[in-house]
Amino acid sequence: MSQADVVFKRMCEDILAHGTDNKGEEIRPHWEDGTPAYTLACFGVVNRYDLSSEFPALTFRKIAFKTCIDELLWIWQKQSENIKDLKGHIWDSWADDEGSIGKAYGYQQAKKHFYTDVKEEALIKAFGGLTGANGHVYAEKETRDGREGFLMTQLDKAVYDLKTTPFSRRILVTMWNPEEQYEMHLAPCAYEMTFMVTRDEAGEGLVLNGILNQRSNDLLAAGNWNVVQYSVLIHMLAHICGMKAGEFVHVIGNAHIYDRHVEIIKELIRRPQYPAPKFSIINDVKDFYDFTPEDFSLTDYSYGPQVENIPVAI
């Protein structure tokens, strides 16, 4: 059986048995009919997945793998905040008339920051130059207060560090920006990735591990969705950095089941479980910004029937 099923079922059973019910409290989320969307929730859930042994896709029901990757690339690669750049309709409820979700997710990824610990010769070694063959600008020279440095996105700085100083303890990407949250239509749920490089068992190759910090997780709508996305992200970064994918740790501040999802969840976790599918990157992509959904494959994937018409709290 899939380890993702085991983790998901255990998490749901714990919430159903011991979760805090916020019924009657003043809350923000509501259903489309205006009714408050109450939850059962547990605090500080930590789940671990060994990406070197299997890919953690749920088999109780099918995960829309390509749509999942499309959203991941929308945020991390396209660095967009506009749903017109997204094939799915996950974010429609939070978009304005122009399609923007405000200064969230992709907007924060696109912002460039000033770094003084970056060296031009190391940039050339890491990326082949300050600008890639695909036109992506990795770094721009700048001087501030008499100090020379480079403007880079957090992601490009993380890739630079993974390639040049892989054992650094400062390799992380965050989208939690309090200064601009009033301009976000929804504060980021999955908001920060921290990376750590270790050695493989032979002590020769390097292994990329990652921690996703998530403030809130709707288990029925996105419980395994985010696990699949950020497992793929670790595989992507490991691939372009010449490493192996290692452990993915998922830290959830508030893991919850909405009141209108309780019976659906109970039925879901009673279903048969199947072996984990096989994941692979089928093209030898060298640059993070060259990946497309077609570069990823999920095979031998058996799963239960889809859950139709899930009510979504907004």
N, C-alpha and C positions, 0 to 999 in steps of 0.2 A: 504494500500500500504506500501511497505518497506520504512523505513526512509532512508536507503542507496540510494534508487532510487531518493528520493526527494533531498537529499544532492548532489548527482552526477549530476542530471539534472540542479539544480541551479548553480552549479559550472561551468558546461559546457556552459550554457547560458551566464554567466557572462564573461567567457573568449572569447566566440564568439562575444559578443557585445563590450567588453571593453579591450580585451587583446592587449598587445604590439606585433606588428609584427616585427620579426628580419630579414625579407627578405632583401637580399643584403648585410647583415653584414658578417663579418668573423666569422664563427662558426666551432665547432668541429664535431658535428654529421653529418652523410651522409647516403644516401640510398645505397643499394647494387650496384646500377649502377654508384655510385660515385657522384651523384647529391647531393648538400647540402640539409639537412633536416631542413627546416625552421619551426618556430613555432609561434603560438599565445600564449601569456603567461600572467598570473596574478601573482603578488607578495604577499607573506604572507597570504595564504589562511588557515583558521582555521575551521575545522569541528569537531563537537562533536557528539558522539554516546553513548546512554545509554544502556550498555550491560545487565543491569538488566531487561530491558523491551523487547528487541528483539535482534536478531543477524543480523548485518549489511551486509548481502550479497545482491548484485545487482540482480534484477529480470528481468531487460531489456534483459539480456542474461545470460546464465549459467556460473557460476564461477566453474572452475575445482577444487573442494574442496580438494580432496586427493592430487592432484599435488601441490596445494597451501601449504598444511601442510608439504608435503615432503620437499619443499624448506625451509620452516621455520625450520624444524628439522635439515636439512643439515647445516644451519648456526648456530643455537642456541644450538643444542644438539650434533650433530656429530662434529660440529666445524671444518668443512672441507672447503678447498678452491679448491677441485678437483671435476670436473663435473662427474667423474666416480662414485662418491658416491651419485649422484643425478639421479633420475629416469627421470625427464623431460629434455628438451633440451633448456631451457630458456637462459642458460649461454654459449651455444656453441660458439657464435660469439666472446666471450671475452677470451676463453680458449686457452692455447698454445698446442703444440704437445703432452705434457704429461697430458693435461687435467686441468692444474692449471689456476686459474684466478689471481694468484699472492697473495700478502699479504693483501687481502681484506676480509671482512665479517668473514667467519669462522676462518680464520687465526688469526684475532684480538680477536675473542671470545676465542680461545684456549690459548692465552697468559696468563701467571700467573703474578700477581703483589704482592708486599710485603705490608702486612697490619699489623699494630701494635695494632689496636683496636679490635682484635679478641681474644677471650678467649677459651682455650681448653675445659673447662667444658660446655661452651655454644655451641661449635661445636658439642660435643657429644649429647647434648640435641636437637640440631637442625637437625642433620643428623644421629645420632646413632653412630657416630665415624668419624675419619678422612678419612676413606675409606668406601664406601658403599658396600652392599652385591653384587652389580652388578660389583664391581671392580673399579668403578669411584673414583678417588682420589679428595676429596673436598678441602683438605688443607694439606700443608707440612710445618713442623717447619723449621724455618731458623733464623739466627742471622745476623744482618747487623749493622756495626758500634757500636757494643755492645748492640744493641736493639733486643729483641726477638720479633718474629712475625710469620706470616704464609703466605705462597705463596698460592694464590687462583685466579681463574678466576674472572672476573667482575660479571658474572652471579651467580656463587656460593656465592660470597660476598653479592650480592643483596638478594639472598634467605636467607642467614644467617641473614642479617639485617631485612628482613621482618618477620622472625621468632623470633628474639631476641629483636630488637628495631624498631618495625613497624612504629612508628611515626617519625622516622628520616627523615630529609630533604635532605639526601645525597644518596638516593637509586637510582642509575642510572647506565646504561650500555651504553658505547659509542664505536663505531667502527671507529670514525674519528681520524686517527693518522697521522698528517702531516709529521712526521719523516719518515714514510714508504710509503707515497702515491706514490712516484716514482716507487715503486715496485708493485703497484696495477694496474691491467689491466683496471679497472674502479673504480674511487673513489666511496665509498658507497653512494647510494641515500638515503635509509632509514638508518640513521646512529646512532640514539641515542634514548633510551627509559628512561624516568624518571617516577618513581613510587611514588604514595602518598597513604597512608592508611587513611581512614575515618571510622566513625562508621555508622552503619545502622540506619534507622529511629527510631528503638526501643532503640538505644543507647547501644546495647549489642554486636552484632556481628561486625566483621571488614570487610571493603569493600576495595578492591584493585582497584585503578584507575591508568591509565597510559597515558603518552604523548609520541607520536612518533614524533620526529623531522626528517623531510625529506627534503633534499636540492632541489630535483628535482623529478617530477612525471609526467610521460607520461600517460595521463588520459585514453586513449583507451587501451593501453597495460597493464597498471598496476594500474589504478586509484582505483579500488575496490579490486584488488589483495592484495595490502599491507594492506588495511583496514581489510580484512578477516584474513590475517596472524596474525596481531598484536592484533586483538580481541581474536583470539585463544590463543595467548601467554599470555594475561592477564588472560583468563580463566584457563590456565594450572597452572600458578603461584598461582592464588587464590586457586585452588583446592588443591595443595600440601601444601599450607600454612594455610589451614583451614579457608579461607576467601570467600567472595562472590565477583563476578566480578561487577565492578561499571561502571565508565565512561571511555571511550576511546577518547582522544583528538588527532587529527591528524593535525600537523602543517606542511604546505608545503611551502618552500621558493619560488620555481618556479613551478607552476602548469601550464602545457602546453598541447596544442593540435597541433600535427604535421600537416603540410600543406596537406599531403596525407591522413590524417585522418579526415579532417573537414567534408566532406560529409557523411562519415561513422557515425561520432558522431551525426550529425543532424538527420540522420535516426534512430539511436539507441534511442535517447531521445524522439522520437515521439511514441515509442512503448507503448503498455499497461503495466501497473505496477501491480504487484501481492503482496499479503501479505508476510511479512518476513518469512523465514523458521525457524524451531526450531532447536537449537543447543544443544548438550549434550555431556558430557564425560561419556561414557558408562561403563568404567571399573574404579575401585577405585584404581588408580595408586597413589603411595605414593612418588615416586622419579621421578624428572624431566627427568632423563636419562633412565627411563623405558617406557616412552610414545612411542607409535607407531601410524601411521596414522589410524590404525584400532580401536583406543581408542576413536575416535571422530565420532559423528553422526550428519548429517544434514538431517532433515526430513520435510515433507510437503513443499517441495521446488518446486514452479511453476516458470517458466521462459520463456522468448522469445527465438527465434532461435539463434543459435550460429553465430558469425561473422567470416566468413571464410577468410583465406589468408590475414591477416592483415600485411601490410608492416611494417617492423621493422627497425628503425633507429639505426645505430651503430657508 
